[in-house]
Amino acid sequence: MRSYIYAGRKMLLTFGLISALLWIVDSFIEFVWFNEAGRLFGYFLLPVDDIHEMYMRAMLVSSLLVSGAVVSFMYGRVARSEQLTRENERKLRTIFNSIGDAVIATDGNGVVTRMNPVAQQLTGWSVEEAAGRPLAEVFKIINAVTRHPCVSPVEIVLKSKGVVGLANHTALISRSGEEVQIADSAAPVFDEQGEMAGTVLVFRDVSEDYRQREELRRLRNYLSNIIDSMPSILVGVDAEGHVTQWNMTAEKVTGISAGDAQGKSLVSVFPRMATEMDKIRETIRTRQPCSEERKTRQGESGICYEDVTIFPLIANGVDGAVIQIDDVTERCNLEQMMIQTEKMMSVGGLAAGMAHEINNPLAAIVGNSQNILNRIYKDLEKNRKTASECDVDLENLREYLSRRDVPKMLHGISESCNRAATIVSNMLRFSRKSERKFGECNLAELMNNTIDLAANDYDLKKEYDFRKIEIIKEYSPELSNVVCEENEIQQVFLNLLKNGAQAMMEKEYVEDSPRFILRLKKDGQMAVIEVEDNGPGMSEDVRKRVFEPFYSTKRVGRGTGLGLSVSYFIITDQHNGLMKVNSVPGSWTRFGIKIPISGREA
């Protein structure tokens, strides 16, 4: 303010000096040119006697002083305005340069007029170098993904006269070639008449934000891939039971995509979880996990086992839960098979001792019964001589014994001993491995031969006509010859066909008829054999024990309970394979066998 006053006074003093100088000059001219009377200079300097002259000079000086006062006032106003303008410019420049984002101003033609230091740093152009250049020359932007040049937002603003935001993935190429991710917008600048006077472009370096977002996106994708790659069913729900997470395994099991399941009621998209809703609510309420192992359910292929675990979830203040469902059917089956194997191993030791102990009396019984028959019915000299010495009629004796059915009893003893010997022979299979010759075998031909053998077996025909059973053959041409012990594999086939046929005879068919489905196929390096019947099936308890030695559901006298045990032993122990059974009570039973195609060394 003082500078404005000083500038006005200075101008007024200048006009005062000019007025005084004009007074003196006028006095000097009067003294030189109009001094006829020879008066002194002081008379002309202050002509008090000449009223007219004094009036004229006073008017001149007054006019000059008034003009000086007016001019000095106006000059002070102008000086003050210029000072304020300079101060506003300085403040504007300070604010402009203090903005944390990069700012570039242009005129109405898109020519750069201003740049703040941040813009200079990001573009690599100084304000002196950039001023007067087209914005596109200073502000070079491309699409970071396609690498194609982007249209300058200022060009769009000049055409639309509206605010324009930069597109995603916009990268700025600096003067030195460095590339940074930028964001923000351009806007028009209007003058007092409402005409567009230029534009202002505001942008900032978002490379770190972009990197963090990309990292977050990759992390989310990584976690999503982990969740989707898990073999478990993972389902997230909120406190109301609406789905918030749905992994790929859940999609495969239910056939419902994650998008369709999102936000839906869990019961509507996963009906079998209706029985778990109370546990889910309790878990959310208590914030304690809940688990149930080996939960059974009826699947398409039989009884399935699942481990269901419910975890409480607290995220962003929203209560919920995560349900994890693991299909442990294979594990349970494997455990059952291990238990079965352990039982068979324990029986092996018992069988070895029993076989040796039983074989000796069996041999004595068979031998003695045969000797009795020979000494009575065989025409030997020793028999006739001994009978004569005892005064016994040999023919009468034979007639008596025949009428008393003694020969039939002796034959019954032999048959029983032979049956016991067969049982002992089967038991011995559990106690030791015998040397066998493995060779290439066509399983299809072997299966067909076994079917013929079963159809002509006497024991089978006593109970039913095997030839009346429908047989469906599903043989894959991809299955080549398999290295195995042919007689043993045929014994396994025969046992399965015999058991299946006997089981089907216990079922009453109304619209259907007894049927076998025989499948032969290849699974990697393994040959797969399946024997499926549409018999009465078996309960879960029976299925678990079906391979146990001496376990049988048949009535006394119709089975020893060793047929399937021996078959299991032949497949798992002698051929390094796998054998399992699946069944649906009242519908079907399927025995599955896997053995290596290349066999093994005998």
QUIKA-V797055 format. One record per pair of residues at least 12 apart in sequence whose C-alpha atoms are under 7 Angstrom apart, sorted by the first residue. I is the first residue (numbers start at 1). J is the second residue. Records with the same first field share a line. If there is no record, write none. Layout:
BEGIN
I = J + J
END
This chain:
BEGIN
4 = 76 + 79 + 80
5 = 76
7 = 76
8 = 72 + 73 + 75 + 76
9 = 72
11 = 68 + 72
12 = 68 + 69 + 72
15 = 64 + 65 + 68
16 = 65
19 = 61 + 64
23 = 57
24 = 45
27 = 44 + 45
30 = 44
31 = 44
96 = 116
97 = 116 + 117
101 = 118 + 202 + 203 + 204
102 = 116 + 118 + 119 + 202 + 203 + 204
103 = 115 + 116 + 119 + 200 + 201 + 202 + 203
104 = 116 + 119 + 200 + 201 + 202
105 = 199 + 200 + 201
106 = 198 + 199 + 200
107 = 197 + 198 + 199
108 = 196 + 197 + 198 + 199
110 = 134 + 135 + 154
111 = 132 + 133 + 134 + 135
112 = 130 + 131 + 132 + 133 + 134 + 135
113 = 131 + 132
114 = 127 + 131
115 = 127
122 = 174
123 = 138 + 139 + 174 + 175
124 = 174 + 175 + 176
125 = 138 + 175
136 = 152
140 = 172 + 173
141 = 170 + 171 + 172 + 173
142 = 170 + 171 + 172
143 = 169 + 170 + 171
144 = 169 + 170 + 171
145 = 169
153 = 166 + 186
154 = 186 + 199
157 = 186 + 187 + 188
161 = 188
162 = 187 + 188
163 = 185 + 186 + 187 + 188
164 = 185 + 186 + 187
165 = 184 + 185 + 186
166 = 183 + 184 + 185
169 = 181
170 = 182
180 = 205 + 207
181 = 205 + 206 + 207
182 = 203 + 204 + 205 + 206 + 207
183 = 203 + 204 + 205 + 206
184 = 202 + 203 + 204
185 = 201 + 202 + 203
186 = 200 + 201 + 202
187 = 199 + 200 + 201
188 = 200
227 = 247
228 = 247 + 248 + 249
231 = 249
232 = 249 + 324 + 325 + 326
233 = 247 + 249 + 250 + 324 + 325 + 326
234 = 246 + 247 + 250 + 322 + 323 + 324 + 325
235 = 247 + 322 + 323 + 324
236 = 321 + 322 + 323
237 = 320 + 321 + 322
238 = 319 + 320 + 321
239 = 284 + 319 + 320
241 = 265 + 266
242 = 263 + 264 + 265 + 266
243 = 261 + 262 + 263 + 264 + 265 + 266
244 = 262 + 263
245 = 262
246 = 258
254 = 270
280 = 310 + 321
283 = 312
284 = 312 + 319 + 320 + 321
287 = 312
288 = 312
289 = 310 + 311 + 312
290 = 309 + 310 + 311
291 = 308 + 309 + 310
292 = 307 + 308 + 309
293 = 306 + 307 + 308
294 = 306 + 307
295 = 307
301 = 582
302 = 582 + 583 + 584
304 = 329
305 = 327 + 328 + 329
306 = 325 + 326 + 327 + 328 + 329
307 = 325 + 326 + 327 + 328
308 = 324 + 325 + 326
309 = 323 + 324 + 325
310 = 322 + 323 + 324
311 = 323
336 = 544
340 = 547 + 548
344 = 430 + 549
348 = 430 + 431
349 = 431
351 = 427 + 428 + 430 + 431
352 = 428 + 431
355 = 424 + 428
362 = 417
366 = 414 + 417
369 = 410 + 414
376 = 398
377 = 398
426 = 566
435 = 602
436 = 485 + 602
437 = 485 + 602
438 = 483 + 484 + 485 + 602
439 = 483 + 484 + 485
440 = 481 + 482 + 483 + 484
441 = 481 + 482 + 483 + 484 + 486
442 = 481 + 482
443 = 481
444 = 475
446 = 490
447 = 493
450 = 490 + 493 + 494
454 = 494
455 = 467
469 = 514 + 515
470 = 514 + 515 + 516
471 = 515 + 516 + 517
472 = 516 + 517 + 518
473 = 517 + 518 + 519
474 = 518 + 519 + 520
475 = 519 + 520 + 521
476 = 520 + 521
478 = 521 + 522
479 = 521 + 522
482 = 597 + 598 + 599
483 = 597 + 598 + 599
484 = 575 + 599
488 = 570
492 = 567
495 = 563 + 564
500 = 533
503 = 535 + 536
504 = 535 + 536
507 = 535 + 536
514 = 534 + 535
515 = 533 + 534
516 = 531 + 532 + 533 + 534
517 = 531 + 532 + 533
518 = 530 + 531 + 532
519 = 531
525 = 596 + 597
526 = 594 + 595 + 596 + 597
527 = 594 + 595 + 596 + 597
528 = 593 + 594 + 595
529 = 592 + 593 + 594
530 = 590 + 591 + 592 + 593
531 = 590 + 591 + 592
532 = 589 + 590 + 591
533 = 588 + 589 + 590
534 = 587 + 588 + 589
535 = 587 + 588 + 589
536 = 585 + 586 + 587 + 588
537 = 583 + 584 + 585 + 586 + 587 + 588 + 589
538 = 583 + 584 + 585
539 = 585
543 = 581
547 = 564 + 565 + 568
548 = 565
549 = 561 + 562 + 565
550 = 562
575 = 595 + 599
576 = 595
577 = 594 + 595 + 596
578 = 593 + 594 + 595
579 = 592 + 593 + 594
580 = 592 + 593
END
